[in-house]
């Protein structure tokens, strides 16, 4: 959506384009002021068609980052994303803005601040390790049990191993937290129930993020999506969490297309994508389609 000088005001995607555009100009009593201001400034609309919804989402993500339209709020501020780290040396759990250079278990970048805080609160409660970087002496955190006082005792099980195991196997913990939340709600302790609910959401988010940035990143596969309103399909060769090559064809050509993409997959060197604040949204989009919408073939 453009203003009278051709400046980009907003970038969006839709699988029902006419309905989506109409919604901006229809009379809406509950529309927020920001949208009302934008609509007043719109003088032109440019439309770009893509083969699939996946292509549209990836293009939307790329252009929002590139052009930074004033009325797009999501994807605009990756510098605000955060990382969760766990280190065995000192047994410290940290929630930091910048990716640390030291050797540690690093999860992120986390794009949802509230979910990240919920997960961090849960892990701090479950693993009350150090909350500071002191090297000597003890403090009230140690006395009250908030910290295990690594400065007073050097014998600990591996913190990183415990956290990773937690993120790999969340089903039992999720059941425990759900029961705890329900029990608190039954006792009318709604504030405490809400805290547990936030921790449960955060734990699920962290577990999914861990899978996305480790297991999925190591996979090489071919994903298949239908091209709407045609008899064609689009095939994506995905390696190291990113699209390496694509081909289109009808169902009868599938075996030949898979053969070509598998050949490319074997010829391509192993891709190890560094997950950072600039590409995490793209990785999330591909991951979501891999889990929910794509038919997947092995390479």
VOTOR-339248 format. One record per atom (N, C-alpha, C): x, y, z. Coordinates in steps of 0.1 Angstrom, whole numbers, plus 5000, padded with zeros to 4 digits. Atoms other than C-alpha are relative to their C-alpha. Layout:
XYZ ...
END
This chain:
500849885000 500050005000 500950125000 499149895002 501550334989 499350145002 500649874999 501050704996 500150084987 500049925012 500850984971 501350024993 498649985005 504651004967 500649864996 499550145004 504950624961 500849945012 499450074989 506350554996 499249895005 500750124995 505450215010 499550035014 500649984987 503050245039 499949865008 500350134994 502349875045 500249894990 499950125008 503149535032 499349885007 500750114994 500949235037 499749894990 500350105009 499948905022 498649945003 501350064998 496548725017 499749904990 500450105010 495148415001 498650044995 501249955005 491848604997 500150154999 499549865002 493148934983 498850105000 501149905001 489849104974 499450035013 500649984987 488349045008 500950075010 499049934991 491549155026 500150154997 499949865003 491749485007 498750075004 501349944997 488049555011 499950025015 500249994985 488349505049 500650145004 499349884996 490649815050 499150124997 500849885004 488150045033 498549995004 501450014995 484849915047 499950075013 500249924988 483350105076 500249915012 499750084988 484749965109 500050095012 500149924989 483650115141 501149975010 499050044990 486249925162 501450014995 498649995006 489249995139 500850095008 499149914992 492250135158 500450124992 499649875006 493550485151 501149994990 498850015009 496750365135 499549954986 500550055013 494850175107 499250124993 500849895005 492450475103 501050104993 499149905006 495450705097 500749954987 499450065012 497050465072 499050004988 501050015011 493850425052 499850144993 500149875005 493650805048 501250044991 498849975008 497150815033 500249914988 499950095012 496650525008 499650064987 500349955013 496750644972 500149894989 499850105010 497750324954 500349875007 499750144995 498049944959 500749924989 499350095009 500549724942 499849865004 500350144997 499849354940 501049914993 499050105005 502449074935 499449865003 500550144998 501348714929 501249915002 499050104998 503348424942 499449864997 500550135003 503048054935 499349945012 500650074988 502247944971 500050105011 500149924988 501448095005 501450015006 498750004995 504947995016 500950114993 499349905007 506448214989 499650145004 500549874996 504248504999 500550045013 499649974987 505148485035 501550035001 498649975001 508848475027 500350134994 499949875007 508548765003 499650125010 500549904991 506548965029 501150035011 499049994989 509148895056 501350084994 498849945006 512048995032 499750154998 500349865003 510349325021 499850085012 500249924988 509249435055 501450045006 498749974995 512849405067 500850104991 499349925010 514149575035 499450155000 500649875002 511649865033 499550075013 500549954987 510549905069 498850104999 501249925001 507050035062 499550055014 500449944987 505750265090 498849935007 501250064994 502550065095 500149855002 499750144996 504049725098 500750005013 499450004987 504749645134 500849875002 499350134998 505749275133 501350004991 498850025008 509249185120 500950124999 499349875002 510449545123 501250025009 499049974990 512649535153 500749875006 499350124996 514849215154 501050035011 499049974990 517349395176 499449985014 500650024987 514849355205 499849855003 500050144997 514948975202 501049965011 499150044989 516648795231 500549864999 499550135000 518648485238 499949945015 499950074987 518548225267 501249925000 498750074999 521848085278 500149925013 499750084988 522947815303 501449964999 498650035000 526547765313 500349915012 499650094989 528047485334 501050075009 499049934991 530947705346 499250115007 500749904992 529347895374 498549965001 501450045000 525947725367 499150124999 500849875002 524348045354 499049994989 501049985009 521048085337 499850154997 500149855004 520848415317 499050024989 500949955011 518348595295 500650134995 499249895005 520348835273 499550054987 500449945013 519849065244 500949964988 499150035011 522948985224 500649865002 499550135000 524248645215 501449995006 498750004993 527148565239 501149924991 498950075007 530548465225 500649885007 499450114992 531448235253 499349874997 500650135002 530847865252 498949985010 501250024991 527347795265 498949944991 501250045007 524047645256 499250124997 500649885004 522347915236 498749974992 501350025007 518647915226 499450134996 500549875005 517248185204 500650034986 500749894993 516848445192 498549975003 501450014997 513448455209 499350124996 500849895006 510948665191 498850045008 501149964992 508248665217 500550025015 499449974988 509348845248 499349945012 500850054989 506448745271 500249855002 499850154999 506848375262 501449975005 498750024995 510548395268 500150025015 499949974986 510148545302 499249895008 500750114994 507548275311 500949885002 499250125000 509947995302 501250025010 498949974991 512848165320 499649995015 500550014986 510748195352 499849865004 500150154997 509947825350 501349945003 498750074999 513547715345 500750055012 499449954988 514747945373 499549935012 500750074989 512247785396 500449865001 499750145000 513047435386 501549985002 498550014998 516847485385 500550135007 499649884993 517647745412 501550025001 498549985000 521247805401 500350145002 499549874997 523248115402 499150114993 500749895006 521448445396 501050124999 499049895001 524648655396 501349944995 498750055005 528348625386 501050025011 499149994989 529848645420 500949885001 499150115000 532948435425 500349955014 499750044986 533348425463 498950045009 501049974990 531248435494 498649954997 501450045002 527448385497 499150125002 500949885000 524348605497 498749955004 501450044996 520648605506 499349914990 500650095009 519748435474 500449865003 499550144996 521848135485 499349965013 500650034987 520448145520 498549974998 501550025002 516748165508 499749894989 500250115010 517247895481 499850044986 500249955014 516948115450 501249964992 498750045006 520548015442 500749895007 499450124994 522447695448 501450045005 498849954995 525547905456 501249934994 498850075006 528147775431 501350065006 498849944995 530548015448 500449935014 499750074987 530247795480 500349854998 499850145002 530347455464 500249984985 499650025014 531947335431 499449874994 500550135005 530047005427 498650014995 501349995006 527147025403 499849904989 500250075012 525546815377 499950104989 500049915011 525646955342 498750084998 501249925002 523147245340 499550004986 500550005014 523147255302 499449874996 500650145004 522546875299 498649995006 501350004994 519546915323 499050084992 500949915007 518047205304 499749944986 500350065013 518447035270 499149885001 500950124998 516846715283 498650055003 501349944996 514046935297 499350044987 500649955013 513447085262 499649894991 500350115008 513546755245 498849925004 501050094995 511046585267 499150095010 500949914992 508346835278 498649955004 501450044999 505246625277 499649985015 500350034986 505446505314 499950135008 500049874993 506346855326 498750084997 501249935004 503447005306 498849955007 501150064993 501046765322 500050045015 499949954986 502346855357 499650145002 500349864999 502047225351 498550024997 501449995003 498547185336 499249965012 500750044988 497346995367 500250105011 499849894989 498947255390 499250124997 500849885003 497247535371 498549975003 501450044997 493847355373 499750005015 500250014985 494347285410 499950145006 500049864995 495147655417 498750074996 501249935005 492147775396 498849955009 501150054992 489847535416 500050065014 499949944986 491147695448 499850154999 500249855002 490448045434 501250085001 498849935000 494048125433 500450044986 499949975014 493848285399 501350074996 498849945003 496948495400 501149904999 499050115000 499148195408 499849914988 500350085012 497347995381 500450074988 499649935012 498048265356 501550004998 498650015001 501748255365 500449874995 499750135005 501847885359 499649984986 500450005015 499947925326 501150074992 499049935007 502548175315 501349924999 498850095000 505347935324 499849884991 500350115009 503547655305 500150044986 499949955013 503247865274 501550024996 498649985002 506847965277 500849874997 499350135001 508047605281 499749944986 500450065013 506147495250 500750084989 499349915010 507647795230 501449964999 498650035000 511147715241 500349864994 499850135005 510747345233 499950004985 500149995014 509547425198 501150074993 498849935005 512347675193 501249925000 498950104999 514847415204 500049914988 500150105012 513547165178 500250074987 499849925013 513447435151 501450034997 498749965002 516947545156 501149895001 499150114999 518547205161 499649894990 500450115008 516746905146 499750044986 500549965013 515047085117 501250064992 498849945007 518347275109 500949894994 499150105005 520146945104 499449924989 500750085010 517546805080 500250054986 500149975015 517646785042 498849934995 501250065004 514346725027 499450084988 500849945011 511946804998 498650025004 501449974996 508646975006 499250034987 500949995012 505646974982 498850085004 501249924997 502947234981 499250024987 500849985012 500047274956 500050154996 500149875005 499947584935 498550034997 501449995000 496347714940 499550034986 500849985013 493847714910 500849954988 499350065011 496247504889 500149855003 499750154998 497147134884 501549985004 498650004998 500747224893 500349995015 499550004986 502747164925 501450064999 498749954999 505847334937 500849925010 499150084991 508747134952 501250085005 499049934994 511247284976 501149915005 498950074994 514647144983 500550085012 499649924988 515447255019 501149935007 498850064994 518747205035 500650105010 499549914989 520047345068 499050115003 501049904997 516747535073 499850114990 500249905011 516847725040 499749934987 500350065013 515547675005 501150014991 498950015009 518247564982 499650004985 500550015014 516247494950 498649974999 501450035001 512747474937 499749964985 500550045014 510947314907 498549995001 501550015001 507347314895 499749894990 500550105010 505347044877 498749945004 501250074997 502246834875 500349875007 499850134993 501646514895 500849894993 499450105008 502746294867 501550024999 498549985001 506246454867 500749995013 499449994986 506846414904 501249925001 498850084998 509346124902 501250064994 498949935007 511446314877 500550125008 499649884992 511346634898 500749965013 499350054988 512246444930 501449954997 498750055004 515146284912 501050114998 499149895003 516546614900 500450075013 499749934988 516246774934 500949925010 499250084992 517746484952 501550004995 498649995006 520746504928 500650145004 499549874996 521046874936 500450005015 499750014986 520846794973 501349925004 498850074998 523646544971 501250084996 498949925005 525846784951 500350125009 499849894992 525347074974 500849975013 499350024987 527747105003 499150025011 500949994989 526247075037 499950155004 500349864996 524647405047 499850015015 500249974985 524947515083 499750145001 500549864999 522847825087 500250055014 499849944987 523848045115 498750075004 501249944996 520648125133 500250135008 499849874994 520548495141 498750085000 501249924999 518148785146 499450044986 500449965014 518048855108 499349894993 500650115008 516948515096 499149915008 500950094992 514948365125 498649994996 501450005005 511648475111 499849914987 500050085012 512448305078 500049855004 499950144995 513447985096 498749955006 501350034994 510147995116 499049974990 501050025011 508048025084 500249864994 499750135007 509747725067 499749895010 500350104989 509547525100 498549975001 501450014998 505847595103 499449924988 500550075012 505147475067 500549855000 499450145000 507447165072 499149925010 500750084990 505347065103 498549984996 501450005001 501847145091 499449994986 500649995013 501347195054 500749934989 499350065011 504047035033 499949855000 499750145001 504146685020 501549984999 498550004999 507746585028 500649874994 499350125005 510046355009 501550005005 498650014995 513446225021 500950024988 499049985011 516546315001 501149885001 
END
